[in-house]
Amino acid sequence: MSKGPTVGAPISIPQTYEGRDILLVGGSGFVGKVWLTMVLDRLPEVGRIYLLLRGKTRGVKQRFEKFVNETYVFSTLHERFGADLAKHICARMEVIEGDVGRPNLGMSDEAAARLRESVDLIINFAGLVDFNPDLRDAAATNVNGAVHIADFVESCNHARLIHVSTCYVAGLRDGRIPESIQPLTPSGEVIEAQAELAKMREIIAKTELDNESDEVEAQLRADVIARLKARGAEPSEKRIVDMVVRLKRKRLRETMSMAGTERAKELGWPNTYTYTKALAEYLLLERQGRIEFTIFRPAIVESSISFPFPGWNEGFNTSGPLAYLAKTWFRHIPAMPGNPLDVIPVDMVCKALLIAGAALLRGEHAPIYHCGSSDRNFLPIDRLAELSALSHRRWLRENGESALHKVVLSRWDTVAADPDHALNISNVRSVLNQVTRYLRHGLPEKIPSELRDFAGRLAKSTDSSNRRLRQIEDVLDLFQPFTHDHYFVFECRAIARHQVVEAEFRFEPESIEWRSYWLDVHMPGLRRWCFTVYDNKDREQYEPATRFEMIDSPRDRPADTPRKETG
């Protein structure tokens, strides 16, 4: 599947999307919200946007109102439209309750019937991005969800599908990764999609069955009784049963996570996320000839370069933990100098998505689009580490918590090092653990109470630092295959084959000046929006002058509005 697009006349993004009805699935994530606000801001003539949301503990309209009112990605729309924002959004949008994990996308029959008639384009943003989650959860969203969406597309009158995947379905390969898909696993085995789907379901069923075995029950029960006796608590039958039930649930989640990771690595993927996203692609390929679709693979999506404003970020992405480490005493990044880290600003991703969607609507699309920078604007990971450290040096000189931070830490160098380096994060954590244990249990009995109180406070501080380092260590372990073990560049040429009329919608990763982006845009964005996660601080919430509330608006296209024919 490597045939390139048949390119026609230059694409006008506003003209192509004018009057088009679009269904967003998984649109409440980082990329989905930026894409949605870009369309609402720059494509006012779009037909109707349907946003599929799960109800969870509140209604879908209340969920949508909450993130429009509290998330900074919508701030530019609030500032532009003010009290008229509800009118602007509701004239173009409808929020629909559903769930990709269920057939028919969990929608009501009435909603599904309307969308089958009207929708031109469906964008599947849905994905569980935890790298090694409970395999059941990854299967439900990344695999079953993709199948249900494809089923729905097939039942529609004229809908076409953009399936958002990831460049990292390439798995543990080296070299230049083409914009294509082969019926092979990264380890070189032939893969048959339906057989692998059955194998994944068999692993899930077996893991569930093992967790219900008499042996597991007996072992957990013995552990609970021993634990209660060690605490001096009375091991009543009810308490034992309740604790065993909770431990079984926890054990099942852990064993499901391990089962998914083991299967992924067996086939050449580093984690459950990339394995399940790859399986979804293989299953989608079976629909060729039955539905029109394209697979869109972003690399590592990072802070916006300009839209909705420079530096907007919402998650703690791959570069985040690496950048965070560069402001700590731990400065040895597990990475191979010269290896690329393929990062791409989120607003550039959204422009590329708009281009891919327009090409799909015109019938000029490529089967697969990569969306990254390594092929067209190479950024080595050691340069990334150097720029991160430079940013922190500047910041620490002005904002360091002490003279030690301002004078010494601000001059600490960041080094791309072998994962087994003597000062790797595991060794640092081991030292912290020893310090914490000594402060809590190793001090002489007769020291003054003031010193003992001080030691207690210091132990809490080292404990907190250890937890943060453990979180970072987990992330670095997950990304070591990409930052150290393997060298690959993602080909990114299919998008460039489409000429775009409007400059504001062109995808031009060559235009990124990495030093300026990293120091003036990305690092300030991480510091404001993402480092709070590891610093145990609350995330900043937007407070609009006029709160947005959904209002009723006509759901049907006016009778005198012609429908565009799909290319």
N, C-alpha and C positions, 0 to 999 in steps of 0.2 A: 504494500500500500504506500507507494512513494510518488505517484503521479502528481505533478504540479498543477496549479490552477490554470484554466483558460482565461487569460486576462482580457477584458474588454476595454471599454472607454474608462477614463478616470472616474473614480468613485466620489460622489458627493455624499458625505455622511448625512447631513440634514435631509437631503432629498430622498435618499434611500430609506430612511426610517420614518419619513412623513406618513402618517396614517397607519403605521404598522402596529399591531397588537403583540405584546411580548409578555411571556410568563417567566418570572424569575423564581427559581427554586434554590433555596439556600442563600437568598439575597441578604440575609441579616448579618453575614460575616464581614470581615475587613474589606475584601475586594468588592463584594456585592454592594455594600453601602456606598463605596466611592463611585462605582459604576452607576448606581441609581441616582445619586446626587448630580453626577456629570450629565446624565440624560435630562433630568429635571431642570438643570441649569442651562444647558446648551442646545437641547433639542425640543423646543416647546411644541413642535408640530407632530411629535410622536403620537401614535394612536392611543392605545391604552396599555398601561403596565399593570399586570397582575402579580402581586407578591404573595407567594405561598409561605405561610408561617404556621408553626405548631402552636397550639393554644397554651400549653403548659399550665401554670397556675392562674393565669389571667387570660382574658380574651385576646384574640389576635389584634384587634384594633387598639386595645390598651397597650399591648406590647409594642406595636408600631409607633404609637404616640410617645411612648417612653423613650425609645431610642432616637426619635426625631427631636425631642425636647432636651435630652440629656447628653447626646453625643456630639462632639465638636465637628464631626464631618458635615453636619447639617447647618452649622453656624452661618456659612455664607448665604444659604437660602433664607434663613431667618433674617439676616441683615438686609438682604436684597428685597424681600417681599413683605417683611414685617407682619402686620395683621392680616394681609392677604395671602399668607403662605398656605393656609388651609384650602382656600379657593383654588390656588395654583396647583397644589398637589392632588387634591381630590377630583379635579377635572381630568386628571391624567392617570389616576391610580385607583386600584381596588385591592384591598388586603383580603386574602382568602385563607380560611383555616384548612390545613392539610398536613400530611406526614408522608415523606418519601418512603419510609419503611413499610408502608401499607399499599396494597393494590389500589389502582385508581388515584394514587397519591393522597389517599385518605380524604379526598374531597367529597362533598355531598353530590348526589346524582345531578342536582340542578346546576351546581357550579361547574361540574365536569362537562355537562352537555353544552353549556354556554361557551366554555373555553375550546372545546373540540371544534366548534363552528367558527370561532373568531381568531384564534391565536395563529400568528404567522411565524413566530420565533420563540423557542424555549431555550433558556440558558440554565444549565445545571451547575450551579455553584456548590451544591451540597457536598459535604465531605467531612468526615471526622479526621481532624488533622493531628490528633495525638499519634505519636509514632509507634508506640507499642501498647495499645489499649486492650481492653477485653475484646477478644476476637469476635464475640457476638455483636458488640456495638459497631466494630469496624465493618463487619459483614452486612449489618442492617442498613447502614448509611452508604458506605462506599461501593458495595456490590449490589445488594438487593435494591437499594434506592435507585442506582443507575439503571437496573433492569426495569423497575416500575416506570421510570421516566421514559425509557425507550418504548415500553408497551403503550404508554399514553400518547406519545408522538405518533406511533403507528395507527392509533385509533382516531387521530385528528384528520380534518379535511385537507389541510395544506401546511401544517406546522413543520418547521425544520429545527434541528437541534444543534446547539453548541454544548459539548460535554467538556467541562473544565477539569483537567487532570493535573499532572505535574511532570516536569522534566525528569524527575527522579525515579519515574517508572523504569528508567534505563538500568537501575540497579547497580550492581558492582561490576561495571564495565570500565574500560579505559579508552582514551582517545577521543576522537570526534564523534559525537552522537548525532546521527542524521534524523531529519524530520520524517520518520517512517516508523512502521511497526512490523516486526517479524514474528512468526509463530514459534519463537524460541524464548526460553527463560534466559536471564542473564548468565546462568551457568552453562548454557548451550543445549539444554534439553528441549525437545519438541513439546509444546504445550497444547492441549486441546481444552478449550474453555469450559465446556460442559462437564468434562471429566474432572477438571480442577475444582469447579464449583461443587461438584458432588463430594470431592475429597475434603474440601474445607468444611462442608456441612457434617461430614463424617467425623472430622476432628472435634467439632463443637459438640456433637452428640456423645462421643466417647468421653470427652472431658467432663461433661455433665454427669454421665453415668458413673464415672470413677469417683466423682465427688459425693455421690450418694451411697457409696459402698459401705458395708459393715465395718471394714477395716478403718476407713477414714473416720466414721462415727465413733468408733471405740477409742481411737487415738486422740481425737479432739476432746472427748469426754474425760479421758484420763488427764489431759493437759489442763482442762478447766478445774477439775477437782484438786490437782496439785497446786494450781495457782491460787485457788481460794484458801486452801489450807495454809499456804505460805503467807497469806495476808492475815491469817487468823480469823477468816470469815467462815460462817456456817454454810457448808455446801448443800443447801436445800435442793430438792429435785427440780423445782421450778426455775431456780436461778441457774442451775446447771444446764437445763434444756435451753433457756433463753440465750445463754452465752454460747452454747454449741451452735445454735442456729445462726447467730451473728458471725461466728468464726467460720462456719461453712460458707456463708455468703462471701466473706473476705477471701477465703481460700479459693473459691471458684473463680473470682475475678482475677486473682494472681495466676492461677494455673491456666486460665483462658489467655491471659496476656503472654505467658511463656509458650503456650501451644502455638499461638499465632506467630510469634517471633521465630520459633524453631522451624516452622514450615516455610516462612519467608526466607530464612538463611539457607535452608536446604536447597531452595531453587535459585538462590543468587540475589535476593533482595535483602537489604540491610535491616528492614523492619516491617511491621504489619501494615503500616500506612502505605508504603510504596507497593507492597505485594497486592493489597486489596484494590488499590487504584489501577494497577496494571491488569488485574483480572477483570475489572470493569471494562477496560478498553478492549480486551479480547472478546468479551461477551458482546460488546457493541458492534464489533466487526461482523458478527453473524447477521446483523441487520442490513448489511450492504445490499442495495437493490430494493429494499423494502421501505427505508426512510432516508431522507437527505440529512446528513450530519457532518460535523467536523469536530475533531478533537483538538482542544486548546490546552497547551502545556506551559504554564508559567514556571520560571525558575524560583528563586527565593524573593518573595515580594516584600519590599521594604518601604520606608517613609516616602511620602509623596514629594515630588520635586517642585510642584507648583499648585496642583489642584487637590483638595479644595483650598489649601494654602500650603506653603512649604513646610515640610517636616511632620505632617499628620501621620500618625501611626496608632495602631490599636492593639497590637499583639507584641509578644516578646519573641521575635523571630530569630532566625539562625545567627545573624550578625549581632543580635542583642546581647546574648551571654558573653560572646567574645569581646564586645565593646565594653560590657560591664566589668569584666575581669581587668581590663586595662586601667581602671581607676582604683584597683585594690592593690595590696602588697603582692598579691599573686599575679605575676606578669608573664608566665611561661605558657603560651597558647599552644595546645597540641595541634600542630599544623606543619605541612611540608612547604618550605619556601618555594615560591614559584607556582604552586597550585592555584587555579582560579577559584574564587568564590563567586558564583553567578548570582548577583543581586540585581534587581530591577525595581525602580520606583512604582508604587501602586497605580499612580495616575497614568504612567506609560502602559501598564498592563491593561488598564481600562480602555485606552485609545486603541491598542492592538485588538482587544475584544470587539470594539465597535467596528473596526475594519474587517475582522474575520466574519462578524455577523452580517455586515453589508454584502460581503462577497458571497456568503451563503444564500442570502435572500436573492441575489442576482444570478445564482447558479454558476459562480466563477470561483468557488472556494477550493482550497487545498484540502486534502484529507486530514493533515495534521499541521498545526502551527506551534512552533516553539516561541516562547516569549522570554528572552533573557538578554544578557549583555556579553557573555564570555566570548562569543563568536565575533562580535562587532565592536566591543569596547572593553578589552581585557583588563580585569582587576585581580592581581595576585593577592593571596591571603596575607602575605607578610606586609604588603603595602597597606592593606586594610588595618592590620594590627598597629602599624606605625602611625597611621592617621588617627586611629582611636586614642592612642597614647598621647599624641600631640594635643588633641582636643581636651583630654582630661588634664594635661599639664596646665593649659591655659585656664581651665575652669578652677582647678585646685588653688592656683596662685591667688585667685580672687575670692574663692568661696570655701577653702579648706577649713575643716573644723578646728584645727590647731596649727601651731607653728610647725609641728612635725609634718603635717600634711602639706602645708604651704611651701615648706623649704625642702623637705626630703622626698615625700611621696610624689610631689609634682615633678621630680627629676628622675623618677624610677622608669627604666626602659621596659618596653614590651618586646618579647622575643617569641618568634615562631619556633617551637622546640619539638623534639621527639616526645611522644606520649609517655615514655619511660624515664623522662628527665627526673633528676633527683628532687627538683622542686615542683613536681607535678601536683595537681590539685588533690590527688588521693593522699600523697604524703603530707601535704599541708593539713588536710583534715585529720590525719592520724595524730599529728602533733597537737592540734587543737583539742582533740579528744583526750589526750594525755594531760594537757594543761587543765581542762575542765574537771577531770577525775581528781587530780591532785588538789585543786581548789576546793572541791566538795568533800573529799574523803581523806586527803593526805596531810592536812595541816596538823601541827601539834595541838594537843588538847588544851594546853594552858596559854595559848596566845590571847592577847586582849580582845574583848568583844568587838571593839571598833575595827580591828584588823579582820576578824572573822566576818563581820558584816560586809566590809569592803571586798573580801574574797568571794562572798556569795554574789555580790553584784557583778563582779568581774566574771564569775562562772556563767551567770546568765548571759552576759555579753558574748563570751566565747561560744556558748551554746547556740545563740542566735546566728553568729557568724558561721558556725559549722553547718547549720540547717541551710543557710543561703548557699554555701559552697557545695553542699550535697545536691541541691537543685541544679546548680550550674554544672556540676560534674555529670549528672544524668544527661543533660542536654549535650554536653561536649562528647560524651561517649556515643550518643546517637549519631552525631555528625562527624565523628572521626573518619568514617569511610570516605566522606566527601572532602574534609579539610586536610587529611593526611594520607590515607591509604591509597586513594585512586586519583587519577588525573583525567578529567574529561572536560570537553568544550561542547556545549549544545549548539548545533547548527541553528541559525535563526535567519532564514532567507525567504520563507514563504510569504510572510507579511510584506516584505519589501517588493514583492512582485506586483502588488496592488498600488497603483498611483492614486493618491487622495487629493482632492481638489483643495480642501480647507487646511491651511497650515496648522491650525489649532488641534487637528485630529491626527496628525501624522505621527507615526511611531519611529522615533529617531534616537536610539540608544547611543549613537555616536556623539550626540550633542552633550552627553553628561561629562562634565569636567570633575573627575572623581575627588580631587582635593577640595574643591569648593563645595561639592555636594556633601561630602563626608563631614567637613568641619563646620559648615555654615547652615546645613539643612538637616542631615540625618542625625548627627550626634545630638544637637539641641532637641530634635524631635524625640529621640530615645530617652533623653534625660527628663523631658517633661511628661511623656506619656507612658513610658515602659519601665524605666528603672525603678519606679515606685513599687512594682511588683516584688522585687527582691529587697527593697528597703522597707517593706511592710507598711507602706503608706497608702492612703486612699487615693484612688484615681480621680483626677479632676473631672468634674461634670459641668456641662454647659448649662447656663441659665438664661433662656431667651427673654427678651422684654415682653413678648406676647406668646403665651404657650399655645402650641399647635394642638388642635382637636379635630378629629375626623368629622367631616360633614357629609350628608347624603348628596350624591350627585348622580345624574343619569348614567345608567350602566351601558346603554345601547348606543351604537354609533348613530348620529343623526341620519335621517332617511336620505338627505341630499348629499351625503359624503360618500364618494365612490371608494371602493376598496381597490388598493393597488394589486396588480397581478404579480405573483411571485415569478422571478426570473427562471 
